Amino acid sequence: MVMDVWATWCRPCLEALPHFAKLAKQYQNDSRIQFVSVSVDEDKSKWLAKLQEEKPTWQQVWLDEKANPQFSMSYQVSSIPRFIIIDAEGKIANPEARTPQEGLDADIKAVLK
């Protein structure tokens, strides 16, 4: 799984979005990998509006960080955007994968070997 942790107020997150979409489309028929975006927006309505605008084709999740602060600790998220690759056994294979613009595809391929 490739997890994208993002928020609508994060400019680098928004810049990565179309590149992440390209990767999700590239791997859409590869059963070894799934793509999921986890929004840490405080305002769920802003997240929903962005989804309406962008219409992503991969899984989307909104996380209420105030109610679930353990998420950031468990996945070592101290800043966003954060791309995390989780292997087939459910272990974090790369907690700091590169952005889609900087080499996320190569990071994915390294885990899929």
All heavy atoms as an XYZ file, in Angstrom:
916
protein
N       0.842     -1.169      0.000
C       0.000      0.000      0.000
C       0.888      1.234      0.000
O       1.917      1.264      0.659
C      -0.888      0.020      1.253
C      -1.668      1.315      1.369
S      -2.488      1.666      2.949
C      -3.070      0.113      3.479
N       0.440      2.231     -0.756
C       1.098      3.526     -0.738
C       0.112      4.501     -0.107
O      -0.994      4.676     -0.605
C       1.484      4.004     -2.156
C       2.148      5.372     -2.084
C       2.390      3.007     -2.833
N       0.521      5.087      1.001
C      -0.326      6.013      1.725
C       0.196      7.437      1.548
O       1.373      7.703      1.742
C      -0.334      5.655      3.219
C      -1.279      6.501      4.039
S      -1.192      6.170      5.835
C      -1.130      4.400      5.932
N      -0.710      8.311      1.175
C      -0.429      9.733      1.019
C      -1.133     10.456      2.159
O      -2.361     10.453      2.225
C      -0.968     10.197     -0.343
C      -1.026     11.704     -0.504
O      -0.284     12.421      0.189
O      -1.826     12.166     -1.342
N      -0.384     11.040      3.069
C      -0.967     11.807      4.164
C      -0.903     13.271      3.754
O       0.178     13.790      3.460
C      -0.222     11.561      5.500
C      -0.912     12.305      6.639
C      -0.138     10.070      5.804
N      -2.053     13.929      3.722
C      -2.134     15.265      3.140
C      -3.236     16.087      3.803
O      -3.964     15.584      4.657
C      -2.395     15.148      1.647
C      -3.809     14.723      1.319
C      -4.375     13.502      1.565
C      -4.823     15.532      0.735
N      -5.679     13.502      1.138
C      -5.984     14.740      0.630
C      -4.863     16.838      0.285
C      -7.175     15.219      0.090
C      -6.046     17.302     -0.261
C      -7.180     16.492     -0.348
N      -3.364     17.338      3.366
C      -4.451     18.220      3.798
C      -4.695     19.255      2.707
O      -3.795     19.579      1.923
C      -4.104     18.918      5.106
N      -5.895     19.778      2.666
C      -6.255     20.735      1.620
C      -5.516     22.061      1.758
O      -5.357     22.772      0.779
C      -7.772     21.019      1.620
O      -8.149     21.542      2.902
C      -8.555     19.759      1.315
N      -5.050     22.395      2.952
C      -4.355     23.662      3.186
C      -2.853     23.561      2.892
O      -2.134     24.553      2.945
C      -4.565     24.137      4.631
C      -4.306     23.071      5.657
C      -5.232     22.282      6.277
C      -3.030     22.651      6.163
N      -4.616     21.398      7.137
C      -3.253     21.610      7.089
C      -1.713     23.052      5.926
C      -2.235     20.966      7.769
C      -0.692     22.405      6.608
C      -0.970     21.377      7.521
N      -2.375     22.383      2.559
C      -0.943     22.133      2.360
C      -0.589     22.266      0.875
O      -0.937     21.396      0.067
C      -0.623     20.729      2.880
S       0.995     20.094      2.436
N       0.095     23.344      0.522
C       0.444     23.599     -0.883
C       1.273     22.463     -1.496
O       0.962     21.998     -2.590
C       1.165     24.940     -1.016
C       1.634     25.181     -2.438
C       2.319     26.521     -2.614
N       1.697     27.143     -3.761
C       1.052     28.274     -3.769
N       0.975     28.983     -2.681
N       0.512     28.735     -4.861
N       2.343     21.968     -0.832
C       3.092     20.852     -1.424
C       2.236     19.590     -1.610
O       2.442     18.835     -2.560
C       4.231     20.605     -0.434
C       4.385     21.892      0.307
C       3.007     22.481      0.377
N       1.271     19.400     -0.723
C       0.362     18.257     -0.865
C      -0.450     18.385     -2.146
O      -0.601     17.422     -2.895
C      -0.602     18.186      0.320
S       0.172     17.935      1.923
N      -0.965     19.581     -2.379
C      -1.783     19.826     -3.566
C      -0.948     19.730     -4.840
O      -1.432     19.257     -5.867
C      -2.473     21.181     -3.469
C      -3.463     21.314     -2.301
C      -4.039     22.724     -2.264
C      -4.556     20.272     -2.362
N       0.313     20.157     -4.771
C       1.199     20.047     -5.926
C       1.498     18.587     -6.257
O       1.687     18.235     -7.421
C       2.493     20.814     -5.667
C       2.292     22.320     -5.649
C       3.510     23.092     -5.171
O       4.518     22.466     -4.745
O       3.449     24.334     -5.203
N       1.531     17.731     -5.244
C       1.816     16.310     -5.454
C       0.598     15.542     -5.965
O       0.739     14.485     -6.591
C       2.311     15.677     -4.155
N      -0.582     16.079     -5.740
C      -1.824     15.370     -6.052
C      -1.928     14.863     -7.488
O      -2.203     13.672     -7.703
C      -3.024     16.253     -5.693
C      -4.397     15.622     -5.752
C      -4.502     14.434     -4.818
C      -5.450     16.663     -5.389
N      -1.693     15.675     -8.511
C      -1.813     15.134     -9.874
C      -0.768     14.059    -10.184
O      -1.028     13.117    -10.941
C      -1.646     16.353    -10.780
C      -1.092     17.432     -9.941
C      -1.416     17.106     -8.521
N       0.393     14.160     -9.579
C       1.448     13.163     -9.786
C       1.080     11.846     -9.089
O       1.331     10.761     -9.610
C       2.788     13.693     -9.283
C       3.183     14.987     -9.932
N       3.714     15.051    -11.201
C       3.098     16.266     -9.486
C       3.947     16.311    -11.515
N       3.578     17.065    -10.493
N       0.481     11.958     -7.906
C       0.013     10.772     -7.190
C      -1.102     10.104     -7.986
O      -1.157      8.872     -8.092
C      -0.457     11.164     -5.785
C      -0.639      9.999     -4.853
C       0.451      9.334     -4.317
C      -1.911      9.578     -4.490
C       0.288      8.271     -3.440
C      -2.092      8.518     -3.620
C      -0.989      7.861     -3.091
N      -1.963     10.916     -8.585
C      -3.051     10.388     -9.413
C      -2.503      9.594    -10.598
O      -3.038      8.529    -10.933
C      -3.936     11.537     -9.903
N      -1.436     10.093    -11.206
C      -0.815      9.375    -12.333
C      -0.278      8.016    -11.887
O      -0.442      7.016    -12.584
C       0.317     10.208    -12.939
C      -0.154     11.261    -13.911
C       0.976     12.107    -14.434
C       1.816     11.374    -15.438
N       2.836     12.260    -16.069
N       0.360      7.983    -10.718
C       0.876      6.709    -10.208
C      -0.261      5.749     -9.880
O      -0.170      4.556    -10.175
C       1.744      6.936     -8.969
C       3.150      7.434     -9.216
C       3.860      7.687     -7.890
C       3.948      6.456    -10.055
N      -1.310      6.266     -9.270
C      -2.457      5.411     -8.942
C      -3.033      4.800    -10.212
O      -3.386      3.613    -10.241
C      -3.515      6.212     -8.191
N      -3.101      5.583    -11.262
C      -3.617      5.068    -12.542
C      -2.641      4.056    -13.143
O      -3.045      3.018    -13.652
C      -3.850      6.220    -13.514
C      -4.479      5.770    -14.797
C      -4.886      6.916    -15.678
C      -5.554      6.340    -16.918
N      -6.253      7.319    -17.690
N      -1.356      4.348    -13.049
C      -0.325      3.454    -13.592
C      -0.397      2.070    -12.944
O      -0.204      1.056    -13.606
C       1.052      4.076    -13.355
C       2.219      3.229    -13.759
C       3.551      3.897    -13.414
O       3.672      5.108    -13.449
N       4.525      3.097    -13.061
N      -0.681      2.024    -11.644
C      -0.696      0.762    -10.903
C      -2.105      0.211    -10.676
O      -2.270     -0.759     -9.938
C      -0.015      0.950     -9.538
C       1.485      1.030     -9.620
C       2.136      2.259     -9.638
C       2.257     -0.130     -9.669
C       3.525      2.345     -9.700
C       3.638     -0.062     -9.729
C       4.268      1.182     -9.744
O       5.638      1.243     -9.806
N      -3.112      0.792    -11.311
C      -4.490      0.413    -11.013
C      -4.795     -1.062    -11.249
O      -5.667     -1.632    -10.596
C      -5.479      1.286    -11.773
C      -5.519      1.059    -13.257
C      -6.435      2.046    -13.961
O      -7.075      2.867    -13.321
N      -6.483      1.975    -15.275
N      -4.077     -1.718    -12.131
C      -4.330     -3.136    -12.411
C      -3.321     -4.063    -11.737
O      -3.314     -5.264    -12.015
C      -4.348     -3.379    -13.918
C      -5.505     -2.664    -14.578
O      -6.609     -2.623    -14.034
N      -5.261     -2.053    -15.726
N      -2.490     -3.512    -10.877
C      -1.488     -4.307    -10.161
C      -2.043     -4.651     -8.776
O      -2.118     -3.792     -7.894
C      -0.180     -3.524    -10.038
C       0.968     -4.377     -9.522
O       0.715     -5.371     -8.801
O       2.123     -4.040     -9.827
N      -2.434     -5.880     -8.593
C      -3.076     -6.298     -7.342
C      -2.126     -6.283     -6.139
O      -2.568     -6.403     -5.004
C      -3.684     -7.694     -7.496
O      -2.670     -8.644     -7.774
N      -0.847     -6.107     -6.382
C       0.114     -6.084     -5.281
C       0.129     -4.754     -4.537
O       0.715     -4.660     -3.464
C       1.531     -6.361     -5.795
C       1.689     -7.698     -6.487
C       3.050     -7.814     -7.109
N       3.215     -6.780     -8.142
C       4.386     -6.434     -8.671
N       5.502     -7.020     -8.265
N       4.436     -5.500     -9.600
N      -0.516     -3.750     -5.094
C      -0.397     -2.418     -4.496
C      -1.730     -1.684     -4.530
O      -2.492     -1.815     -5.482
C       0.698     -1.599     -5.202
C       1.012     -0.327     -4.456
C       0.360     -1.276     -6.618
C       2.415     -0.291     -3.970
N      -1.977     -0.977     -3.466
C      -3.161     -0.124     -3.358
C      -2.697      1.280     -3.016
O      -1.659      1.459     -2.366
C      -4.089     -0.594     -2.249
C      -4.679     -1.949     -2.454
C      -5.495     -2.366     -1.243
O      -5.535     -1.706     -0.222
N      -6.160     -3.498     -1.370
N      -3.478      2.249     -3.400
C      -3.196      3.640     -3.087
C      -4.302      4.162     -2.185
O      -5.483      3.877     -2.421
C      -3.128      4.488     -4.366
C      -1.874      4.247     -5.161
C      -1.710      3.092     -5.904
C      -0.846      5.170     -5.137
C      -0.551      2.857     -6.619
C       0.323      4.954     -5.851
C       0.467      3.791     -6.592
N      -3.905      4.896     -1.170
C      -4.879      5.504     -0.266
C      -4.363      6.872      0.146
O      -3.180      7.043      0.412
C      -5.160      4.609      0.961
C      -3.927      4.382      1.796
C      -6.279      5.174      1.801
N      -5.257      7.822      0.144
C      -4.926      9.161      0.633
C      -5.645      9.379      1.958
O      -6.853      9.124      2.055
C      -5.352     10.236     -0.374
O      -4.522     10.209     -1.501
N      -4.900      9.842      2.938
C      -5.445     10.096      4.265
C      -5.363     11.596      4.521
O      -4.273     12.153      4.632
C      -4.655      9.327      5.348
C      -5.211      9.634      6.730
C      -4.674      7.833      5.070
N      -6.517     12.216      4.608
C      -6.568     13.652      4.869
C      -6.549     13.901      6.375
O      -7.298     13.274      7.125
C      -7.837     14.264      4.287
O      -7.996     15.580      4.757
N      -5.706     14.837      6.784
C      -5.661     15.246      8.191
C      -6.266     16.645      8.360
O      -5.977     17.332      9.321
C      -4.223     15.167      8.762
C      -3.751     13.723      8.824
C      -3.256     16.019      7.953
N      -7.121     17.023      7.417
C      -7.820     18.305      7.525
C      -8.665     18.336      8.789
O      -9.340     17.360      9.111
C      -8.766     18.488      6.326
C      -8.073     19.053      5.120
O      -7.785     20.252      5.133
O      -7.817     18.289      4.174
N      -8.641     19.453      9.483
C      -9.517     19.609     10.643
C     -10.961     19.791     10.205
O     -11.879     19.352     10.886
C      -9.072     20.805     11.488
C      -7.800     20.547     12.248
C      -7.408     21.697     13.151
O      -8.274     22.541     13.490
O      -6.230     21.755     13.520
N     -11.151     20.446      9.075
C     -12.487     20.742      8.568
C     -12.858     19.717      7.498
O     -12.384     19.780      6.359
C     -12.518     22.162      7.991
C     -13.895     22.608      7.554
O     -14.766     21.745      7.311
O     -14.088     23.829      7.440
N     -13.695     18.771      7.862
C     -14.067     17.692      6.937
C     -14.745     18.239      5.682
O     -14.583     17.681      4.594
C     -14.990     16.698      7.647
C     -15.297     15.474      6.843
C     -16.130     14.477      7.637
C     -16.360     13.208      6.845
N     -17.157     12.240      7.605
N     -15.476     19.335      5.800
C     -16.181     19.884      4.634
C     -15.196     20.377      3.571
O     -15.479     20.270      2.372
C     -17.140     21.002      5.046
O     -16.425     22.107      5.562
N     -14.046     20.898      3.975
C     -13.039     21.328      2.991
C     -12.475     20.119      2.250
O     -12.230     20.171      1.046
C     -11.927     22.120      3.674
C     -12.379     23.480      4.126
C     -11.261     24.270      4.740
C     -11.783     25.629      5.178
N     -10.756     26.429      5.827
N     -12.264     19.047      2.972
C     -11.785     17.805      2.358
C     -12.812     17.276      1.356
O     -12.471     16.934      0.225
C     -11.491     16.774      3.444
C     -11.235     15.389      2.946
C     -10.155     14.964      2.218
C     -12.064     14.237      3.126
N     -10.266     13.611      1.951
C     -11.422     13.155      2.503
C     -13.266     14.025      3.776
C     -11.963     11.870      2.502
C     -13.795     12.745      3.774
C     -13.146     11.684      3.137
N     -14.082     17.233      1.759
C     -15.137     16.746      0.872
C     -15.250     17.612     -0.382
O     -15.438     17.094     -1.488
C     -16.475     16.690      1.607
C     -16.582     15.594      2.677
C     -17.849     15.777      3.507
C     -16.534     14.218      2.045
N     -15.114     18.917     -0.219
C     -15.174     19.827     -1.371
C     -14.020     19.553     -2.331
O     -14.203     19.565     -3.558
C     -15.156     21.281     -0.899
N     -12.836     19.302     -1.793
C     -11.681     19.003     -2.640
C     -11.878     17.692     -3.395
O     -11.517     17.583     -4.579
C     -10.394     18.956     -1.791
C      -9.134     18.889     -2.606
C      -8.959     20.149     -3.421
C      -7.651     20.170     -4.160
N      -7.565     21.289     -5.093
N     -12.483     16.718     -2.747
C     -12.760     15.451     -3.428
C     -13.757     15.658     -4.567
O     -13.605     15.059     -5.633
C     -13.308     14.414     -2.447
C     -12.366     13.919     -1.362
C     -13.031     12.817     -0.550
C     -11.038     13.462     -1.914
N     -14.743     16.494     -4.351
C     -15.714     16.802     -5.413
C     -15.026     17.466     -6.603
O     -15.349     17.198     -7.747
C     -16.825     17.704     -4.877
C     -17.843     16.995     -4.043
C     -18.634     15.977     -4.856
O     -18.921     16.176     -6.027
N     -18.987     14.872     -4.230
N     -14.072     18.331     -6.298
C     -13.340     19.058     -7.339
C     -12.408     18.138     -8.124
O     -12.375     18.155     -9.347
C     -12.543     20.187     -6.685
C     -11.684     20.983     -7.624
C     -10.805     21.977     -6.870
O     -11.201     22.465     -5.795
O      -9.701     22.255     -7.372
N     -11.627     17.336     -7.417
C     -10.589     16.507     -8.039
C     -11.094     15.154     -8.538
O     -10.516     14.586     -9.453
C      -9.430     16.278     -7.058
C      -8.708     17.540     -6.647
C      -7.913     18.171     -7.779
O      -7.462     17.453     -8.693
O      -7.741     19.401     -7.735
N     -12.088     14.594     -7.877
C     -12.652     13.291     -8.220
C     -11.589     12.185     -8.300
O     -11.435     11.519     -9.337
C     -13.450     13.369     -9.501
C     -14.587     14.384     -9.427
C     -15.550     14.238    -10.539
C     -16.650     15.253    -10.567
N     -17.070     15.933     -9.404
N     -10.848     11.983     -7.228
C      -9.812     10.939     -7.247
C     -10.435      9.553     -7.407
O     -11.554      9.303     -6.956
C      -9.135     11.085     -5.889
C     -10.152     11.739     -5.018
C     -10.973     12.614     -5.913
N      -9.690      8.665     -8.034
C     -10.183      7.311     -8.305
C      -9.660      6.282     -7.311
O     -10.050      5.119     -7.378
C      -9.789      6.885     -9.729
O      -8.365      6.935     -9.842
C     -10.429      7.786    -10.771
N      -8.780      6.666     -6.422
C      -8.238      5.749     -5.424
C      -8.910      6.031     -4.079
O      -9.615      7.007     -3.909
C      -6.710      5.859     -5.347
C      -6.222      7.207     -4.923
C      -5.862      7.589     -3.663
C      -6.052      8.372     -5.747
N      -5.483      8.914     -3.653
C      -5.596      9.415     -4.928
C      -6.237      8.635     -7.100
C      -5.323     10.693     -5.410
C      -5.971      9.912     -7.584
C      -5.525     10.914     -6.742
N      -8.670      5.160     -3.125
C      -9.325      5.232     -1.824
C      -8.970      6.519     -1.080
O      -7.803      6.920     -1.038
C      -8.944      4.023     -0.986
C      -9.660      3.954      0.328
C      -9.328      2.694      1.106
O      -8.588      1.837      0.660
N      -9.879      2.594      2.287
N      -9.980      7.124     -0.464
C      -9.820      8.361      0.299
C     -10.326      8.145      1.719
O     -11.380      7.534      1.920
C     -10.632      9.488     -0.345
C     -10.268      9.770     -1.787
C      -8.883     10.345     -1.915
O      -8.488     11.250     -1.183
N      -8.126      9.828     -2.873
N      -9.585      8.683      2.685
C      -9.970      8.562      4.089
C      -9.765      9.914      4.749
O      -8.743     10.571      4.518
C      -9.098      7.497      4.816
C      -9.420      7.425      6.288
C      -9.235      6.151      4.151
N     -10.723     10.316      5.567
C     -10.562     11.526      6.383
C     -10.291     11.078      7.802
O     -10.983     10.210      8.340
C     -11.826     12.391      6.343
C     -11.742     13.571      7.254
C     -11.005     14.693      7.064
C     -12.417     13.745      8.494
N     -11.177     15.566      8.121
C     -12.042     15.002      9.010
C     -13.300     12.968      9.240
C     -12.510     15.498     10.223
C     -13.773     13.446     10.444
C     -13.381     14.703     10.924
N      -9.274     11.647      8.406
C      -8.870     11.274      9.750
C      -9.020     12.471     10.678
O      -8.407     13.522     10.448
C      -7.408     10.810      9.753
C      -6.822     10.489     11.112
C      -7.420      9.202     11.657
C      -5.324     10.376     11.021
N      -9.808     12.304     11.683
C      -9.938     13.328     12.715
C      -8.774     13.131     13.677
O      -8.824     12.287     14.564
C     -11.282     13.179     13.429
C     -11.500     14.233     14.496
O     -10.564     15.014     14.791
O     -12.618     14.273     15.041
N      -7.708     13.888     13.453
C      -6.487     13.715     14.249
C      -6.697     13.998     15.728
O      -6.017     13.426     16.570
C      -5.372     14.603     13.700
C      -4.627     13.962     12.569
C      -3.160     13.853     12.869
O      -2.496     14.885     12.953
O      -2.683     12.719     13.025
N      -7.629     14.880     16.029
C      -7.902     15.155     17.447
C      -8.464     13.921     18.138
O      -8.164     13.661     19.285
C      -8.846     16.340     17.584
C      -8.196     17.650     17.210
C      -9.146     18.807     17.370
C      -8.439     20.093     16.951
N      -9.330     21.237     16.966
N      -9.272     13.167     17.416
C      -9.858     11.949     17.971
C      -8.916     10.752     17.852
O      -9.057      9.779     18.574
C     -11.183     11.638     17.284
N      -7.957     10.831     16.918
C      -7.041      9.715     16.654
C      -5.586     10.178     16.613
O      -4.912     10.009     15.604
C      -7.396      9.060     15.317
C      -8.779      8.496     15.292
O      -9.059      7.547     15.992
N      -9.646      9.096     14.493
N      -5.077     10.741     17.694
C      -3.691     11.245     17.659
C      -2.647     10.145     17.507
O      -1.521     10.412     17.097
C      -3.548     11.968     18.994
C      -4.541     11.308     19.898
C      -5.692     10.919     18.999
N      -3.012      8.911     17.771
C      -2.062      7.810     17.671
C      -1.659      7.533     16.227
O      -0.621      6.940     15.973
C      -2.588      6.545     18.349
C      -3.770      5.898     17.693
C      -5.121      6.485     18.098
O      -5.219      7.574     18.645
N      -6.185      5.761     17.796
N      -2.460      7.958     15.253
C      -2.123      7.731     13.844
C      -0.755      8.311     13.521
O       0.108      7.624     12.977
C      -3.197      8.339     12.924
C      -2.809      8.302     11.470
C      -2.991      7.155     10.721
C      -2.245      9.407     10.853
C      -2.618      7.105      9.383
C      -1.874      9.376      9.515
C      -2.061      8.214      8.784
N      -0.560      9.584     13.842
C       0.714     10.242     13.515
C       1.890      9.574     14.210
O       2.966      9.448     13.626
C       0.649     11.721     13.890
O      -0.245     12.386     13.042
N       1.686      9.142     15.435
C       2.772      8.460     16.147
C       3.056      7.094     15.523
O       4.201      6.742     15.296
C       2.418      8.321     17.625
C       2.433      9.649     18.348
S       1.925      9.618     20.087
C       2.172      7.978     20.631
N       2.021      6.347     15.225
C       2.185      4.998     14.678
C       2.864      4.999     13.313
O       3.648      4.112     13.005
C       0.829      4.305     14.549
O       0.245      4.141     15.815
N       2.526      6.004     12.497
C       3.075      6.057     11.145
C       4.199      7.080     10.996
O       4.605      7.396      9.889
C       1.953      6.332     10.125
C       1.071      5.125      9.943
C      -0.111      5.009     10.648
C       1.460      4.084      9.103
C      -0.919      3.886     10.498
C       0.662      2.965      8.952
C      -0.528      2.871      9.660
O      -1.315      1.762      9.511
N       4.686      7.587     12.122
C       5.845      8.494     12.142
C       5.616      9.729     11.275
O       6.508     10.157     10.543
C       7.096      7.739     11.699
C       7.357      6.493     12.511
C       8.390      5.585     11.885
O       9.166      5.988     11.032
N       8.430      4.344     12.317
N       4.415     10.303     11.358
C       4.079     11.480     10.567
C       4.310     12.724     11.426
O       3.599     12.964     12.389
C       2.613     11.441     10.081
C       2.262     12.714      9.327
C       2.377     10.218      9.218
N       5.323     13.490     11.049
C       5.600     14.734     11.770
C       5.353     15.946     10.889
O       5.291     17.069     11.374
C       7.036     14.745     12.288
O       7.939     14.600     11.214
N       5.226     15.717      9.583
C       4.931     16.795      8.647
C       4.259     16.180      7.417
O       4.302     14.968      7.216
C       6.208     17.528      8.240
O       7.078     16.652      7.547
N       3.625     17.036      6.649
C       2.994     16.587      5.412
C       3.467     17.456      4.266
O       3.905     18.585      4.509
C       1.447     16.577      5.514
C       0.909     17.969      5.851
C       0.989     15.539      6.506
C      -0.602     18.068      5.816
N       3.430     16.966      3.047
C       2.943     15.645      2.680
C       3.895     14.552      3.159
O       5.091     14.765      3.285
C       2.902     15.694      1.151
C       3.947     16.692      0.773
C       3.941     17.700      1.880
N       3.325     13.417      3.401
C       4.111     12.253      3.813
C       3.622     11.069      3.000
O       2.427     10.808      2.928
C       3.918     11.981      5.293
C       4.560     10.703      5.817
C       6.069     10.639      5.616
N       6.809     11.640      6.308
C       7.303     11.536      7.536
N       7.116     10.438      8.211
N       7.978     12.518      8.062
N       4.541     10.387      2.376
C       4.231      9.198      1.589
C       4.849      8.014      2.302
O       6.039      8.022      2.622
C       4.744      9.350      0.158
C       4.068     10.483     -0.555
C       4.604     11.757     -0.524
C       2.865     10.274     -1.203
C       3.959     12.810     -1.146
C       2.207     11.328     -1.820
C       2.759     12.594     -1.789
N       4.034      7.015      2.558
C       4.438      5.846      3.338
C       4.122      4.605      2.516
O       3.018      4.475      1.979
C       3.679      5.793      4.672
C       3.915      7.076      5.479
C       4.054      4.556      5.472
C       2.951      7.282      6.618
N       5.080      3.706      2.427
C       4.854      2.448      1.723
C       4.785      1.328      2.756
O       5.689      1.187      3.592
C       5.946      2.162      0.677
C       6.007      3.313     -0.328
C       5.680      0.828     -0.018
C       7.131      3.211     -1.331
N       3.708      0.563      2.684
C       3.480     -0.555      3.600
C       3.542     -1.834      2.779
O       2.893     -1.932      1.727
C       2.123     -0.398      4.307
C       2.131      0.919      5.107
C       1.829     -1.598      5.209
C       0.802      1.334      5.665
N       4.324     -2.799      3.247
C       4.513     -4.023      2.464
C       3.324     -4.975      2.587
O       2.362     -4.712      3.324
C       5.835     -4.703      2.818
C       5.881     -5.313      4.215
O       4.813     -5.510      4.852
O       6.990     -5.609      4.690
N       3.412     -6.091      1.896
C       2.321     -7.068      1.843
C       2.017     -7.682      3.208
O       0.915     -8.179      3.430
C       2.644     -8.162      0.835
N       2.973     -7.630      4.114
C       2.776     -8.182      5.456
C       2.217     -7.144      6.424
O       2.026     -7.436      7.600
C       4.098     -8.740      5.983
C       4.614     -9.901      5.165
C       6.001    -10.351      5.606
O       6.509     -9.862      6.628
O       6.566    -11.196      4.904
N       1.986     -5.931      5.932
C       1.431     -4.878      6.778
C       2.471     -4.096      7.566
O       2.121     -3.298      8.435
N       3.740     -4.299      7.241
C       4.815     -3.589      7.927
C       5.198     -2.342      7.134
O       5.152     -2.342      5.897
C       6.037     -4.488      8.084
C       5.775     -5.686      8.962
C       6.993     -6.579      9.035
C       6.665     -7.817      9.866
N       7.701     -8.817      9.758
N       5.606     -1.318      7.843
C       6.047     -0.104      7.172
C       7.374     -0.404      6.481
O       8.382     -0.667      7.130
C       6.192      1.067      8.157
C       4.836      1.397      8.784
C       6.766      2.295      7.447
C       4.890      2.439      9.889
N       7.356     -0.392      5.157
C       8.558     -0.683      4.373
C       9.372      0.580      4.136
O      10.591      0.534      4.055
C       8.179     -1.313      3.039
N       8.688      1.711      4.015
C       9.370      2.987      3.803
C       8.501      4.087      4.413
O       7.524      4.508      3.804
C       9.604      3.233      2.316
C      10.477      4.445      2.055
O      10.598      5.341      2.889
N      11.088      4.488      0.888
N       8.861      4.555      5.616
C       8.047      5.580      6.277
C       8.234      6.982      5.704
O       7.444      7.871      5.992
C       8.523      5.529      7.727
C       9.941      5.079      7.624
C       9.971      4.126      6.448
N       9.263      7.162      4.898
C       9.555      8.474      4.314
C       9.854      8.333      2.826
O      10.889      8.759      2.336
C      10.724      9.124      5.037
C      10.413      9.440      6.493
C      11.538     10.168      7.182
O      12.486     10.630      6.516
O      11.479     10.274      8.411
N       8.902      7.734      2.117
C       9.076      7.592      0.671
C       9.102      8.978      0.036
O       8.566      9.947      0.580
C       7.944      6.753      0.091
N       9.743      9.048     -1.102
C       9.839     10.328     -1.807
C       8.485     10.753     -2.360
O       7.569      9.938     -2.484
C      10.860     10.214     -2.931
C      12.284     10.045     -2.385
C      13.261      9.809     -3.482
N      13.180      8.394     -3.905
C      13.936      7.866     -4.844
N      14.813      8.605     -5.503
N      13.823      6.588     -5.169
N       8.373     12.020     -2.695
C       7.141     12.513     -3.307
C       7.003     11.907     -4.699
O       7.989     11.424     -5.269
C       7.147     14.053     -3.426
O       8.132     14.451     -4.383
C       7.388     14.729     -2.083
N       5.807     11.954     -5.270
C       5.649     11.429     -6.629
C       6.535     12.142     -7.639
O       6.996     11.523     -8.598
C       4.165     11.683     -6.940
C       3.511     11.769     -5.614
C       4.532     12.358     -4.689
N       6.814     13.409     -7.416
C       7.664     14.165     -8.333
C       9.140     13.807     -8.183
O       9.934     14.008     -9.087
C       7.532     15.677     -8.104
C       6.154     16.243     -8.148
C       5.509     16.351     -6.774
O       5.347     15.369     -6.090
N       5.138     17.556     -6.395
N       9.524     13.292     -7.017
C      10.949     13.075     -6.720
C      11.380     11.618     -6.713
O      12.526     11.323     -6.396
C      11.281     13.694     -5.362
C      11.078     15.193     -5.322
C      11.226     15.766     -3.921
O      11.101     15.007     -2.931
O      11.442     16.973     -3.820
N      10.472     10.674     -7.007
C      10.925      9.287     -7.064
C      10.073      8.268     -6.335
O      10.543      7.169     -6.055
N       8.830      8.602     -6.030
C       7.966      7.639     -5.358
C       7.832      6.350     -6.168
O       7.817      5.259     -5.602
C       6.586      8.261     -5.082
C       5.554      7.357     -4.397
C       6.068      6.845     -3.057
C       4.232      8.097     -4.222
N       7.772      6.455     -7.483
C       7.648      5.269     -8.316
C       8.817      4.312     -8.086
O       8.629      3.101     -7.951
C       7.544      5.660     -9.789
C       7.178      4.486    -10.688
O       6.476      3.562    -10.228
O       7.591      4.491    -11.864
N      10.028      4.833     -8.011
C      11.205      3.989     -7.752
C      11.118      3.371     -6.354
O      11.494      2.203     -6.167
C      12.487      4.812     -7.895
N      10.615      4.125     -5.386
C      10.456      3.589     -4.026
C       9.447      2.451     -4.013
O       9.635      1.440     -3.328
C      10.023      4.700     -3.065
C      11.088      5.762     -2.850
O      12.271      5.514     -3.176
O      10.734      6.842     -2.348
N       8.366      2.596     -4.772
C       7.360      1.549     -4.878
C       7.974      0.295     -5.501
O       7.828     -0.811     -4.981
C       6.153      2.022     -5.717
C       5.383      3.119     -4.986
C       5.223      0.849     -6.049
C       4.357      3.849     -5.837
N       8.678      0.475     -6.596
C       9.281     -0.670     -7.292
C      10.281     -1.405     -6.401
O      10.385     -2.628     -6.458
C       9.936     -0.204     -8.585
C       8.906      0.142     -9.640
C       9.537      0.688    -10.896
C       8.413      1.002    -11.900
N       8.852      1.790    -13.008
N      11.005     -0.667     -5.563
C      11.965     -1.295     -4.652
C      11.270     -2.211     -3.648
O      11.787     -3.270     -3.310
C      12.776     -0.223     -3.924
N      10.091     -1.829     -3.202
C       9.348     -2.642     -2.247
C       8.675     -3.829     -2.948
O       8.561     -4.912     -2.372
C       8.314     -1.777     -1.487
C       7.384     -2.633     -0.631
C       9.019     -0.752     -0.613
N       8.258     -3.647     -4.177
C       7.569     -4.699     -4.917
C       8.492     -5.810     -5.418
O       8.023     -6.860     -5.833
C       6.800     -4.123     -6.109
C       5.583     -3.286     -5.778
C       4.955     -2.733     -7.066
C       4.554     -4.080     -4.985
N       9.792     -5.599     -5.392
C      10.743     -6.608     -5.905
C      10.498     -7.956     -5.293
O      10.231     -8.146     -4.190
C      12.175     -6.207     -5.575
C      12.729     -5.185     -6.473
C      14.201     -5.038     -6.141
C      14.807     -3.822     -6.748
N      16.209     -3.689     -6.398
